[in-house]
Amino acid sequence: MSKLLIKLRYAPDDEIEEIRSLLQEHRIDFYETQAGPWGISAPGIWLNDEREYDRAKALLDDYQKNRFREKRAEYERLRRAGQHRTFLQNLLEKPVQVVLYTLVAGLILYLSISPFFLGD
């Protein structure tokens, strides 16, 4: 029976490709599901044989730890060099998007806490 190994929603393309390569390298049989044309299905990587799950999960956990360390080191290198992305850069490049997201976040915050301040 099939077993879900990892959900792919919001995963970057390079990470998905690396996971595919990792599974192929270790000869673990898998298939993928896509989000579908409307993006409402759950994209993921599924194992064809659930008995491979523990081995695949261990490989994936090790891969993700290494990826985290690499990406964190890359971010720190960029930050020290002054080349990391900042809020101001985002605001200057996409002002409408940043303002819209800020307003939505403010509205959610207002709706969340207003019952506590507006009385009985």
C-alpha positions as CSV (number, residue, x, y, z in Angstrom):
1,M,0.0,0.0,0.0
2,S,1.2,3.6,-0.7
3,K,2.3,5.9,2.0
4,L,2.9,9.7,1.9
5,L,6.5,10.6,2.4
6,I,6.4,14.4,2.1
7,K,3.9,17.1,1.2
8,L,5.2,19.3,-1.6
9,R,3.0,22.4,-1.2
10,Y,5.3,25.5,-0.9
11,A,8.4,23.4,-1.5
12,P,10.9,25.0,-3.8
13,D,11.6,23.3,-7.1
14,D,15.3,22.6,-6.4
15,E,14.4,20.9,-3.2
16,I,11.8,18.7,-4.9
17,E,14.3,17.7,-7.6
18,E,16.9,16.9,-4.9
19,I,14.4,14.7,-3.1
20,R,13.6,12.9,-6.3
21,S,17.2,12.3,-7.0
22,L,17.8,11.0,-3.4
23,L,15.0,8.5,-3.7
24,Q,16.1,7.3,-7.1
25,E,19.8,7.0,-6.0
26,H,18.7,4.7,-3.2
27,R,16.3,2.8,-5.4
28,I,13.2,3.7,-3.5
29,D,10.1,3.4,-5.7
30,F,7.8,6.5,-5.5
31,Y,5.3,8.6,-7.4
32,E,4.1,12.2,-7.1
33,T,0.7,13.8,-6.9
34,Q,0.2,17.3,-8.2
35,A,-1.9,20.2,-6.9
36,G,-4.2,20.0,-9.9
37,P,-5.4,22.7,-12.2
38,W,-7.0,24.7,-9.3
39,G,-4.3,24.0,-6.8
40,I,-6.7,22.4,-4.3
41,S,-5.3,18.8,-4.3
42,A,-2.4,17.9,-2.0
43,P,0.9,17.6,-4.0
44,G,3.2,15.1,-2.5
45,I,5.7,12.3,-2.9
46,W,4.3,8.9,-2.1
47,L,6.1,5.6,-1.6
48,N,4.7,2.7,-3.6
49,D,5.8,0.3,-0.8
50,E,5.1,1.4,2.8
51,R,7.7,-1.0,4.0
52,E,10.3,1.4,2.6
53,Y,8.9,4.3,4.7
54,D,11.4,4.1,7.6
55,R,14.4,4.0,5.3
56,A,13.1,6.8,3.1
57,K,12.1,8.9,6.1
58,A,15.6,8.5,7.6
59,L,17.2,9.5,4.3
60,L,14.8,12.5,4.0
61,D,15.4,13.6,7.6
62,D,19.2,13.6,7.0
63,Y,18.8,15.4,3.7
64,Q,16.7,18.1,5.3
65,K,19.1,18.6,8.2
66,N,21.9,19.1,5.7
67,R,19.9,21.4,3.5
68,F,18.9,23.5,6.5
69,R,22.6,23.9,7.5
70,E,23.6,24.8,3.9
71,K,20.8,27.4,3.4
72,R,21.4,28.9,6.9
73,A,25.1,29.3,6.1
74,E,24.3,30.8,2.7
75,Y,21.9,33.3,4.4
76,E,24.5,34.2,7.0
77,R,27.1,34.7,4.3
78,L,24.8,37.0,2.4
79,R,23.8,38.9,5.5
80,R,27.4,39.5,6.5
81,A,28.1,40.8,2.9
82,G,25.0,43.0,3.1
83,Q,23.3,41.2,0.2
84,H,20.3,39.5,1.9
85,R,16.8,40.6,1.1
86,T,15.3,43.2,3.5
87,F,11.8,44.5,4.1
88,L,12.8,47.8,2.5
89,Q,14.0,46.1,-0.7
90,N,10.7,44.2,-0.9
91,L,8.7,47.4,-0.3
92,L,10.6,49.2,-3.1
93,E,10.4,46.3,-5.6
94,K,6.7,45.3,-4.9
95,P,5.0,48.2,-3.0
96,V,1.4,47.1,-3.8
97,Q,2.0,43.5,-2.7
98,V,3.8,44.6,0.5
99,V,1.1,47.1,1.4
100,L,-1.7,44.7,0.6
101,Y,-0.1,41.9,2.8
102,T,0.4,44.4,5.6
103,L,-3.2,45.5,5.5
104,V,-4.5,41.9,5.4
105,A,-2.2,41.1,8.4
106,G,-3.5,44.2,10.3
107,L,-7.1,43.3,9.5
108,I,-6.6,39.8,10.8
109,L,-4.9,41.1,14.0
110,Y,-7.7,43.6,14.5
111,L,-10.4,41.0,14.1
112,S,-8.6,38.7,16.4
113,I,-8.1,41.0,19.3
114,S,-11.0,43.5,19.0
115,P,-13.5,41.4,20.9
116,F,-11.3,41.7,24.0
117,F,-11.3,45.5,23.8
118,L,-14.7,46.4,22.5
119,G,-16.7,45.5,25.5
120,D,-19.1,42.8,26.6
